[in-house]
Amino acid sequence: CRNMSEGKNIFEKIIDREIPASFLHEDEESVVFKDINPQAPVHFLVVPKKCYPKLEVMDDPGLIGRLMMVANKVAKEQGLVKGYRVVINNGDEGGQEVPHLHIHVLGGKQLKWPPC
Ligand code: 5GP
């Protein structure tokens, strides 16, 4: 994370418009853009502008709540009226690839459980 002097990660470059993305929402503290490798007919990411590499270092529970509200707002705008799934992949065994905390929103078909 840039705020940890480790350089920008890919999501920070998207936030700074250094690489393109298909944006669905932006406010003071978050952005939402489509996942480049969608795992469902609708798949987007809710990303805080401030970089937290993982949940263990998240110190703002209010932000997490607001991101969830943004997730729901954009889900409805994207037509997910019959439901959707929210996922946080956290850490290596959680399958996290980008070290910048983010919420996946997936929907647009009947999702199965368990996912793996
Ligand atoms: P993670 O496994 O870290 O929870 O998920 C990272 C997600 O970011 C993946 O679903 C991946 O497809 C997506 N992703 C990685 N790089 C890019 C990118 O450059 N642009 C967009 N739009 N999504 C990306």
Backbone and ligand atoms as CSV (ligand in chain L), in Angstrom:
chain,resi,resn,atom,element,x,y,z
A,1,CYS,N,N,0.838,-1.198,0.000
A,1,CYS,CA,C,0.000,0.000,0.000
A,1,CYS,C,C,0.877,1.254,0.000
A,2,ARG,N,N,0.411,2.277,-0.692
A,2,ARG,CA,C,1.196,3.518,-0.697
A,2,ARG,C,C,1.279,4.124,0.704
A,3,ASN,N,N,0.197,3.940,1.523
A,3,ASN,CA,C,0.242,4.516,2.865
A,3,ASN,C,C,1.173,3.741,3.787
A,4,MET,N,N,1.708,2.642,3.298
A,4,MET,CA,C,2.694,1.890,4.068
A,4,MET,C,C,4.044,1.912,3.363
A,5,SER,N,N,4.178,2.840,2.416
A,5,SER,CA,C,5.436,3.047,1.695
A,5,SER,C,C,5.911,1.798,0.970
A,6,GLU,N,N,4.959,0.978,0.539
A,6,GLU,CA,C,5.328,-0.233,-0.184
A,6,GLU,C,C,5.001,-0.100,-1.674
A,7,GLY,N,N,4.633,1.103,-2.083
A,7,GLY,CA,C,4.251,1.302,-3.480
A,7,GLY,C,C,2.795,0.972,-3.687
A,8,LYS,N,N,2.286,1.414,-4.837
A,8,LYS,CA,C,0.866,1.203,-5.116
A,8,LYS,C,C,0.595,-0.225,-5.556
A,9,ASN,N,N,-0.493,-0.780,-5.053
A,9,ASN,CA,C,-0.958,-2.057,-5.583
A,9,ASN,C,C,-1.904,-1.782,-6.763
A,10,ILE,N,N,-2.369,-2.854,-7.385
A,10,ILE,CA,C,-3.170,-2.705,-8.610
A,10,ILE,C,C,-4.462,-1.934,-8.354
A,11,PHE,N,N,-5.066,-2.110,-7.186
A,11,PHE,CA,C,-6.317,-1.388,-6.920
A,11,PHE,C,C,-6.049,0.097,-6.688
A,12,GLU,N,N,-4.934,0.429,-6.071
A,12,GLU,CA,C,-4.587,1.844,-5.903
A,12,GLU,C,C,-4.341,2.496,-7.271
A,13,LYS,N,N,-3.760,1.749,-8.197
A,13,LYS,CA,C,-3.562,2.290,-9.553
A,13,LYS,C,C,-4.907,2.494,-10.255
A,14,ILE,N,N,-5.858,1.603,-10.010
A,14,ILE,CA,C,-7.203,1.787,-10.566
A,14,ILE,C,C,-7.857,3.014,-9.932
A,15,ILE,N,N,-7.763,3.136,-8.602
A,15,ILE,CA,C,-8.349,4.287,-7.899
A,15,ILE,C,C,-7.767,5.585,-8.445
A,16,ASP,N,N,-6.477,5.599,-8.743
A,16,ASP,CA,C,-5.797,6.801,-9.239
A,16,ASP,C,C,-5.904,6.951,-10.761
A,17,ARG,N,N,-6.687,6.088,-11.397
A,17,ARG,CA,C,-6.938,6.147,-12.841
A,17,ARG,C,C,-5.650,5.958,-13.654
A,18,GLU,N,N,-4.717,5.210,-13.086
A,18,GLU,CA,C,-3.488,4.913,-13.818
A,18,GLU,C,C,-3.659,3.689,-14.702
A,19,ILE,N,N,-4.588,2.811,-14.331
A,19,ILE,CA,C,-4.988,1.731,-15.227
A,19,ILE,C,C,-6.515,1.734,-15.279
A,20,PRO,N,N,-7.073,1.344,-16.418
A,20,PRO,CA,C,-8.518,1.472,-16.599
A,20,PRO,C,C,-9.310,0.403,-15.859
A,21,ALA,N,N,-10.548,0.754,-15.550
A,21,ALA,CA,C,-11.493,-0.199,-14.983
A,21,ALA,C,C,-12.884,0.300,-15.331
A,22,SER,N,N,-13.840,-0.595,-15.232
A,22,SER,CA,C,-15.229,-0.242,-15.500
A,22,SER,C,C,-15.888,0.144,-14.174
A,23,PHE,N,N,-15.937,1.441,-13.904
A,23,PHE,CA,C,-16.427,1.932,-12.615
A,23,PHE,C,C,-17.950,1.934,-12.567
A,24,LEU,N,N,-18.482,1.558,-11.409
A,24,LEU,CA,C,-19.925,1.570,-11.174
A,24,LEU,C,C,-20.320,2.587,-10.116
A,25,HIS,N,N,-19.345,3.031,-9.319
A,25,HIS,CA,C,-19.645,3.943,-8.198
A,25,HIS,C,C,-18.340,4.527,-7.695
A,26,GLU,N,N,-18.417,5.777,-7.208
A,26,GLU,CA,C,-17.289,6.362,-6.483
A,26,GLU,C,C,-17.843,7.343,-5.461
A,27,ASP,N,N,-17.266,7.345,-4.274
A,27,ASP,CA,C,-17.546,8.388,-3.285
A,27,ASP,C,C,-16.238,8.740,-2.594
A,28,GLU,N,N,-16.303,9.494,-1.507
A,28,GLU,CA,C,-15.085,10.001,-0.865
A,28,GLU,C,C,-14.177,8.883,-0.381
A,29,GLU,N,N,-14.757,7.765,-0.014
A,29,GLU,CA,C,-13.954,6.733,0.651
A,29,GLU,C,C,-13.950,5.391,-0.058
A,30,SER,N,N,-14.660,5.264,-1.170
A,30,SER,CA,C,-14.703,3.964,-1.836
A,30,SER,C,C,-14.896,4.096,-3.342
A,31,VAL,N,N,-14.504,3.041,-4.033
A,31,VAL,CA,C,-14.831,2.895,-5.452
A,31,VAL,C,C,-15.419,1.503,-5.650
A,32,VAL,N,N,-16.185,1.377,-6.729
A,32,VAL,CA,C,-16.735,0.080,-7.128
A,32,VAL,C,C,-16.456,-0.073,-8.624
A,33,PHE,N,N,-15.879,-1.210,-8.993
A,33,PHE,CA,C,-15.637,-1.472,-10.420
A,33,PHE,C,C,-15.832,-2.960,-10.704
A,34,LYS,N,N,-16.060,-3.272,-11.979
A,34,LYS,CA,C,-16.298,-4.663,-12.368
A,34,LYS,C,C,-15.025,-5.481,-12.248
A,35,ASP,N,N,-15.166,-6.721,-11.794
A,35,ASP,CA,C,-14.025,-7.630,-11.740
A,35,ASP,C,C,-13.599,-7.982,-13.165
A,36,ILE,N,N,-12.289,-7.987,-13.391
A,36,ILE,CA,C,-11.766,-8.236,-14.740
A,36,ILE,C,C,-11.952,-9.697,-15.151
A,37,ASN,N,N,-12.161,-10.566,-14.183
A,37,ASN,CA,C,-12.304,-12.006,-14.444
A,37,ASN,C,C,-13.557,-12.515,-13.728
A,38,PRO,N,N,-14.733,-12.134,-14.251
A,38,PRO,CA,C,-15.975,-12.366,-13.508
A,38,PRO,C,C,-16.279,-13.843,-13.288
A,39,GLN,N,N,-16.728,-14.153,-12.073
A,39,GLN,CA,C,-17.081,-15.521,-11.682
A,39,GLN,C,C,-18.590,-15.725,-11.634
A,40,ALA,N,N,-19.340,-14.742,-12.104
A,40,ALA,CA,C,-20.799,-14.812,-12.174
A,40,ALA,C,C,-21.218,-13.765,-13.201
A,41,PRO,N,N,-22.486,-13.820,-13.663
A,41,PRO,CA,C,-22.922,-12.825,-14.660
A,41,PRO,C,C,-22.711,-11.384,-14.192
A,42,VAL,N,N,-22.890,-11.140,-12.897
A,42,VAL,CA,C,-22.542,-9.844,-12.305
A,42,VAL,C,C,-21.474,-10.098,-11.253
A,43,HIS,N,N,-20.357,-9.431,-11.358
A,43,HIS,CA,C,-19.266,-9.592,-10.382
A,43,HIS,C,C,-18.525,-8.267,-10.310
A,44,PHE,N,N,-18.673,-7.588,-9.186
A,44,PHE,CA,C,-17.944,-6.328,-9.009
A,44,PHE,C,C,-17.281,-6.292,-7.642
A,45,LEU,N,N,-16.388,-5.339,-7.484
A,45,LEU,CA,C,-15.568,-5.217,-6.281
A,45,LEU,C,C,-15.834,-3.874,-5.619
A,46,VAL,N,N,-16.031,-3.893,-4.315
A,46,VAL,CA,C,-16.192,-2.678,-3.519
A,46,VAL,C,C,-14.870,-2.484,-2.773
A,47,VAL,N,N,-14.216,-1.361,-3.047
A,47,VAL,CA,C,-12.823,-1.188,-2.612
A,47,VAL,C,C,-12.680,0.130,-1.856
A,48,PRO,N,N,-12.220,0.101,-0.603
A,48,PRO,CA,C,-11.952,1.358,0.093
A,48,PRO,C,C,-10.752,2.065,-0.537
A,49,LYS,N,N,-10.820,3.390,-0.610
A,49,LYS,CA,C,-9.684,4.127,-1.170
A,49,LYS,C,C,-8.449,3.999,-0.283
A,50,LYS,N,N,-8.676,3.961,1.031
A,50,LYS,CA,C,-7.552,3.725,1.930
A,50,LYS,C,C,-7.206,2.249,1.891
A,51,CYS,N,N,-5.928,1.957,1.766
A,51,CYS,CA,C,-5.493,0.565,1.635
A,51,CYS,C,C,-5.274,-0.080,2.993
A,52,TYR,N,N,-6.038,-1.135,3.231
A,52,TYR,CA,C,-5.781,-2.040,4.350
A,52,TYR,C,C,-5.429,-3.379,3.703
A,53,PRO,N,N,-4.226,-3.902,3.927
A,53,PRO,CA,C,-3.864,-5.153,3.227
A,53,PRO,C,C,-4.803,-6.303,3.545
A,54,LYS,N,N,-5.274,-6.399,4.777
A,54,LYS,CA,C,-6.160,-7.504,5.138
A,54,LYS,C,C,-6.977,-7.113,6.361
A,55,LEU,N,N,-7.949,-7.954,6.702
A,55,LEU,CA,C,-8.865,-7.623,7.799
A,55,LEU,C,C,-8.147,-7.450,9.135
A,56,GLU,N,N,-7.036,-8.167,9.317
A,56,GLU,CA,C,-6.317,-8.099,10.586
A,56,GLU,C,C,-5.837,-6.683,10.919
A,57,VAL,N,N,-5.663,-5.854,9.906
A,57,VAL,CA,C,-5.170,-4.492,10.156
A,57,VAL,C,C,-6.274,-3.448,9.963
A,58,MET,N,N,-7.486,-3.910,9.695
A,58,MET,CA,C,-8.624,-2.984,9.570
A,58,MET,C,C,-8.962,-2.422,10.948
A,59,ASP,N,N,-9.032,-1.102,11.062
A,59,ASP,CA,C,-9.301,-0.472,12.356
A,59,ASP,C,C,-10.530,0.430,12.301
A,60,ASP,N,N,-11.349,0.248,11.249
A,60,ASP,CA,C,-12.485,1.156,11.043
A,60,ASP,C,C,-13.744,0.339,10.750
A,61,PRO,N,N,-14.379,-0.200,11.795
A,61,PRO,CA,C,-15.562,-1.029,11.560
A,61,PRO,C,C,-16.688,-0.266,10.882
A,62,GLY,N,N,-16.743,1.036,11.109
A,62,GLY,CA,C,-17.770,1.820,10.424
A,62,GLY,C,C,-17.580,1.793,8.918
A,63,LEU,N,N,-16.340,1.856,8.479
A,63,LEU,CA,C,-16.054,1.794,7.043
A,63,LEU,C,C,-16.541,0.475,6.458
A,64,ILE,N,N,-16.274,-0.621,7.156
A,64,ILE,CA,C,-16.749,-1.932,6.669
A,64,ILE,C,C,-18.265,-1.908,6.490
A,65,GLY,N,N,-18.953,-1.333,7.451
A,65,GLY,CA,C,-20.406,-1.247,7.350
A,65,GLY,C,C,-20.844,-0.404,6.165
A,66,ARG,N,N,-20.179,0.721,5.978
A,66,ARG,CA,C,-20.556,1.588,4.842
A,66,ARG,C,C,-20.255,0.918,3.508
A,67,LEU,N,N,-19.161,0.163,3.444
A,67,LEU,CA,C,-18.859,-0.561,2.200
A,67,LEU,C,C,-19.958,-1.577,1.895
A,68,MET,N,N,-20.477,-2.212,2.936
A,68,MET,CA,C,-21.582,-3.161,2.734
A,68,MET,C,C,-22.823,-2.449,2.202
A,69,MET,N,N,-23.081,-1.259,2.705
A,69,MET,CA,C,-24.231,-0.495,2.211
A,69,MET,C,C,-24.026,-0.098,0.746
A,70,VAL,N,N,-22.791,0.263,0.382
A,70,VAL,CA,C,-22.481,0.574,-1.019
A,70,VAL,C,C,-22.672,-0.682,-1.873
A,71,ALA,N,N,-22.209,-1.824,-1.346
A,71,ALA,CA,C,-22.374,-3.084,-2.081
A,71,ALA,C,C,-23.844,-3.323,-2.402
A,72,ASN,N,N,-24.705,-3.120,-1.422
A,72,ASN,CA,C,-26.134,-3.353,-1.635
A,72,ASN,C,C,-26.725,-2.359,-2.634
A,73,LYS,N,N,-26.308,-1.098,-2.532
A,73,LYS,CA,C,-26.820,-0.086,-3.459
A,73,LYS,C,C,-26.457,-0.435,-4.907
A,74,VAL,N,N,-25.191,-0.766,-5.131
A,74,VAL,CA,C,-24.760,-1.061,-6.504
A,74,VAL,C,C,-25.370,-2.378,-6.975
A,75,ALA,N,N,-25.517,-3.342,-6.063
A,75,ALA,CA,C,-26.158,-4.611,-6.443
A,75,ALA,C,C,-27.555,-4.351,-6.992
A,76,LYS,N,N,-28.300,-3.509,-6.329
A,76,LYS,CA,C,-29.656,-3.209,-6.796
A,76,LYS,C,C,-29.612,-2.480,-8.131
A,77,GLU,N,N,-28.665,-1.535,-8.269
A,77,GLU,CA,C,-28.522,-0.822,-9.552
A,77,GLU,C,C,-28.169,-1.778,-10.688
A,78,GLN,N,N,-27.458,-2.857,-10.354
A,78,GLN,CA,C,-27.043,-3.831,-11.361
A,78,GLN,C,C,-28.115,-4.902,-11.588
A,79,GLY,N,N,-29.262,-4.742,-10.951
A,79,GLY,CA,C,-30.385,-5.631,-11.219
A,79,GLY,C,C,-30.433,-6.879,-10.362
A,80,LEU,N,N,-29.648,-6.918,-9.295
A,80,LEU,CA,C,-29.604,-8.129,-8.464
A,80,LEU,C,C,-30.742,-8.100,-7.441
A,81,VAL,N,N,-31.955,-8.086,-7.948
A,81,VAL,CA,C,-33.133,-7.948,-7.076
A,81,VAL,C,C,-33.506,-9.264,-6.391
A,82,LYS,N,N,-32.993,-10.387,-6.910
A,82,LYS,CA,C,-33.350,-11.679,-6.326
A,82,LYS,C,C,-32.263,-12.212,-5.393
A,83,GLY,N,N,-31.269,-11.387,-5.121
A,83,GLY,CA,C,-30.217,-11.795,-4.193
A,83,GLY,C,C,-28.847,-11.776,-4.839
A,84,TYR,N,N,-27.867,-11.904,-4.000
A,84,TYR,CA,C,-26.467,-11.862,-4.447
A,84,TYR,C,C,-25.620,-12.360,-3.293
A,85,ARG,N,N,-24.332,-12.547,-3.558
A,85,ARG,CA,C,-23.395,-12.998,-2.530
A,85,ARG,C,C,-22.327,-11.942,-2.318
A,86,VAL,N,N,-21.939,-11.697,-1.062
A,86,VAL,CA,C,-20.773,-10.863,-0.765
A,86,VAL,C,C,-19.695,-11.753,-0.161
A,87,VAL,N,N,-18.456,-11.520,-0.594
A,87,VAL,CA,C,-17.325,-12.363,-0.182
A,87,VAL,C,C,-16.121,-11.475,0.100
A,88,ILE,N,N,-15.414,-11.778,1.174
A,88,ILE,CA,C,-14.076,-11.220,1.383
A,88,ILE,C,C,-13.106,-12.391,1.435
A,89,ASN,N,N,-12.207,-12.453,0.475
A,89,ASN,CA,C,-11.113,-13.421,0.513
A,89,ASN,C,C,-10.007,-12.791,1.361
A,90,ASN,N,N,-9.703,-13.386,2.502
A,90,ASN,CA,C,-8.772,-12.767,3.447
A,90,ASN,C,C,-7.594,-13.691,3.723
A,91,GLY,N,N,-6.402,-13.248,3.331
A,91,GLY,CA,C,-5.191,-14.022,3.597
A,91,GLY,C,C,-4.990,-15.162,2.611
A,92,ASP,N,N,-3.852,-15.819,2.742
A,92,ASP,CA,C,-3.453,-16.847,1.773
A,92,ASP,C,C,-4.491,-17.962,1.648
A,93,GLU,N,N,-4.881,-18.553,2.761
A,93,GLU,CA,C,-5.820,-19.673,2.677
A,93,GLU,C,C,-7.231,-19.210,2.366
A,94,GLY,N,N,-7.467,-17.915,2.524
A,94,GLY,CA,C,-8.749,-17.353,2.097
A,94,GLY,C,C,-8.803,-17.091,0.605
A,95,GLY,N,N,-7.670,-17.293,-0.072
A,95,GLY,CA,C,-7.640,-17.102,-1.514
A,95,GLY,C,C,-7.432,-15.660,-1.941
A,96,GLN,N,N,-6.956,-14.816,-1.027
A,96,GLN,CA,C,-6.741,-13.408,-1.372
A,96,GLN,C,C,-5.532,-13.263,-2.298
A,97,GLU,N,N,-5.741,-12.528,-3.381
A,97,GLU,CA,C,-4.655,-12.297,-4.341
A,97,GLU,C,C,-4.162,-10.855,-4.301
A,98,VAL,N,N,-5.074,-9.913,-4.145
A,98,VAL,CA,C,-4.684,-8.498,-4.134
A,98,VAL,C,C,-4.656,-8.026,-2.675
A,99,PRO,N,N,-3.488,-7.565,-2.187
A,99,PRO,CA,C,-3.358,-7.211,-0.769
A,99,PRO,C,C,-3.926,-5.833,-0.452
A,100,HIS,N,N,-5.194,-5.666,-0.773
A,100,HIS,CA,C,-5.924,-4.417,-0.530
A,100,HIS,C,C,-7.361,-4.858,-0.266
A,101,LEU,N,N,-7.755,-4.803,1.007
A,101,LEU,CA,C,-9.063,-5.317,1.415
A,101,LEU,C,C,-10.173,-4.871,0.465
A,102,HIS,N,N,-11.020,-5.821,0.063
A,102,HIS,CA,C,-12.105,-5.516,-0.872
A,102,HIS,C,C,-13.216,-6.530,-0.709
A,103,ILE,N,N,-14.403,-6.118,-1.103
A,103,ILE,CA,C,-15.590,-6.971,-1.025
A,103,ILE,C,C,-16.007,-7.357,-2.439
A,104,HIS,N,N,-16.107,-8.661,-2.676
A,104,HIS,CA,C,-16.674,-9.149,-3.942
A,104,HIS,C,C,-18.193,-9.166,-3.828
A,105,VAL,N,N,-18.874,-8.789,-4.880
A,105,VAL,CA,C,-20.324,-8.988,-4.989
A,105,VAL,C,C,-20.582,-9.793,-6.256
A,106,LEU,N,N,-21.261,-10.928,-6.085
A,106,LEU,CA,C,-21.529,-11.842,-7.200
A,106,LEU,C,C,-23.019,-12.126,-7.274
A,107,GLY,N,N,-23.530,-12.210,-8.487
A,107,GLY,CA,C,-24.937,-12.549,-8.645
A,107,GLY,C,C,-25.315,-12.658,-10.104
A,108,GLY,N,N,-26.617,-12.718,-10.319
A,108,GLY,CA,C,-27.133,-12.828,-11.680
A,108,GLY,C,C,-27.432,-14.246,-12.096
A,109,LYS,N,N,-27.249,-15.201,-11.200
A,109,LYS,CA,C,-27.647,-16.592,-11.426
A,109,LYS,C,C,-27.837,-17.236,-10.055
A,110,GLN,N,N,-28.385,-18.449,-10.033
A,110,GLN,CA,C,-28.515,-19.165,-8.765
A,110,GLN,C,C,-27.136,-19.639,-8.324
A,111,LEU,N,N,-26.641,-19.117,-7.217
A,111,LEU,CA,C,-25.330,-19.504,-6.707
A,111,LEU,C,C,-25.444,-20.740,-5.828
A,112,LYS,N,N,-24.404,-21.553,-5.840
A,112,LYS,CA,C,-24.370,-22.790,-5.055
A,112,LYS,C,C,-23.610,-22.579,-3.751
A,113,TRP,N,N,-23.909,-23.414,-2.777
A,113,TRP,CA,C,-23.178,-23.403,-1.520
A,113,TRP,C,C,-22.977,-24.838,-1.071
A,114,PRO,N,N,-21.786,-25.239,-0.632
A,114,PRO,CA,C,-20.573,-24.434,-0.495
A,114,PRO,C,C,-19.929,-24.104,-1.839
A,115,PRO,N,N,-19.121,-23.052,-1.869
A,115,PRO,CA,C,-18.559,-22.587,-3.136
A,115,PRO,C,C,-17.381,-23.418,-3.609
A,116,CYS,N,N,-16.838,-24.292,-2.760
A,116,CYS,CA,C,-15.661,-25.060,-3.183
A,116,CYS,C,C,-15.612,-26.385,-2.432
L,1,5GP,P1,P,-8.948,-11.587,-4.312
L,1,5GP,O1,O,-8.567,-12.985,-4.681
L,1,5GP,O2,O,-7.749,-10.772,-3.913
L,1,5GP,O3,O,-10.067,-11.525,-3.344
L,1,5GP,O4,O,-9.569,-10.974,-5.618
L,1,5GP,C1,C,-8.929,-10.108,-6.467
L,1,5GP,C2,C,-9.858,-9.899,-7.627
L,1,5GP,O5,O,-9.402,-8.778,-8.361
L,1,5GP,C3,C,-9.935,-11.069,-8.594
L,1,5GP,O6,O,-11.283,-11.505,-8.698
L,1,5GP,C4,C,-9.399,-10.512,-9.895
L,1,5GP,O7,O,-10.089,-11.007,-11.028
L,1,5GP,C5,C,-9.586,-9.024,-9.723
L,1,5GP,N1,N,-8.590,-8.237,-10.417
L,1,5GP,C6,C,-7.246,-8.431,-10.396
L,1,5GP,N2,N,-6.630,-7.513,-11.142
L,1,5GP,C7,C,-7.604,-6.718,-11.655
L,1,5GP,C8,C,-7.579,-5.584,-12.518
L,1,5GP,O8,O,-6.532,-5.119,-12.973
L,1,5GP,N3,N,-8.785,-5.022,-12.836
L,1,5GP,C9,C,-9.964,-5.509,-12.337
L,1,5GP,N4,N,-11.084,-4.872,-12.719
L,1,5GP,N5,N,-10.020,-6.572,-11.520
L,1,5GP,C10,C,-8.859,-7.168,-11.188
